[in-house]
Amino acid sequence: MARILIAEDEPDIRELVAFTLRFAGHEVTAAANGEEALHQAQKIVPDIILMDVRMPNMTGYDACRAMKQDATLKDIPVVFLSAKGQDSEIQTGLDVGAEEYLLKPFAPDQLVERVKAILGKFGK
């Protein structure tokens, strides 16, 4: 079981992702925006962070940049979940330190498999 932080401003998507990962046996904490995600990450130090790109208060990109500058959080894999699939968007996500960029919509089992693979890659 991994500690997973989800940052997603759309309540329905946030709840679906949280439910899917809890059902797979993970401990999930949810945040509604990038700023909240940064504070939650510092508090719980998750094993992996799943973030939307476009959120109020602080974008996923800005939150990821801040996390990668924090000694406690810098090695935690960040995965962007976004409907924005242009090459430039994906490249920006990878440039700010994301491990992976998953496009919405995705199947719940696909999400669980990607999370499992990334956690395995990081020895979690």
N, C-alpha and C positions, 0 to 999 in steps of 0.2 A: 504494500500500500504506500502510495506516494502522497506528499502534501502538494496540492496543486492550487495555484492562484489564477483566477480567471478575471480579466478586466474586459467588460463589455457593457456599453451604454444601453443597448436594447434589452429590456427586462426579459422578454420571451426567449431570446437567444441565450442570454446569460443563464436562465433557469434550465433550458434544454441541455446546454453544455454541462452545467453543474450536475444535473440529474444523471446524464449519460456517464460521467466520470465517477460519480458516487456509486452508481449501479455496478461499475467495473471494480469497485472496492477501494477507491481513492478517497482521501480526505480533501474536501474542496472548500476554499474560501473565495468569495466573490466580491468584486469591486465594480462600481458603476462608471468609473473614469480613470484616466491615467494617474492623476494626482492621488486618488484613493488607493490605487494599485501600488504606487510607490510606498505609501505609508504602511499598507498591509504587508507588503513584501519585507520591509524593515522589521516589522513586528513578528511575523511568523517564519521568515526565511524558508520559503517553499522549495521543493525539489525541481519544479518547473513552473513557468509562467506562460499562460495563454492570453494574448491581448488583441483586442480589436485595434485598428489603426486610427480611425476617425472617432474621437470621443471628446466630450466637452471638458473644460478646465485644463487638460493636458493631453495631447495626442499620445497614442501608443509609441510613436517614434521618440517623442520627448521623454516619456517615462522610461523607455528602454535605454536611451542615452544616459539618463540620471542613474539608473540601476547599474549600468556598466562602469560608472565612475565610483560606485560605492564598494569598498573592499569586501563587505559581507555578501553582497549580491552579485558581484561581477561575473562569477563562474556559474550562475544559475542559467540554464537554457531558457531563452525566450522564443516563443512561437507566435507569429502574428496570424490572426484569423481575420481575413478581410475579403470583401466582395470586389475590391479594387485589384484587378489582376494584371494591370499594365506592367511591362518590363521595368519601367522607371520606378514604380511603386515597390515592386519586389526588390529591386536593387537597393533602394533607400532603406528598406527593412533590414536587408542583410548588412548594409553599410553601418547602420547604427548598432549592430551587434546581435541581431536575431539569429537563431540557429536554423529556423525554417519559416516558411511563409505558406500557410494553407489557405486555399481559396474557398469562400462560402459560395454556394451551399456545399456541405460535405455530409456524408453518411455518418451516423453515430459510431458504427463499427470501424469506419475509416479513422475517425478521430482517436478512438481508443487504441487502435493499432499504431498510429503515428506517435502517440504519447508514450506507449510502451517501448517502441523502438528508440525514441530519443532518450528516455530514461535509461535504457540498457546501454546506450552509447556513453552515457555519463556515469555508468556504474551505480545506478540508483535502483 
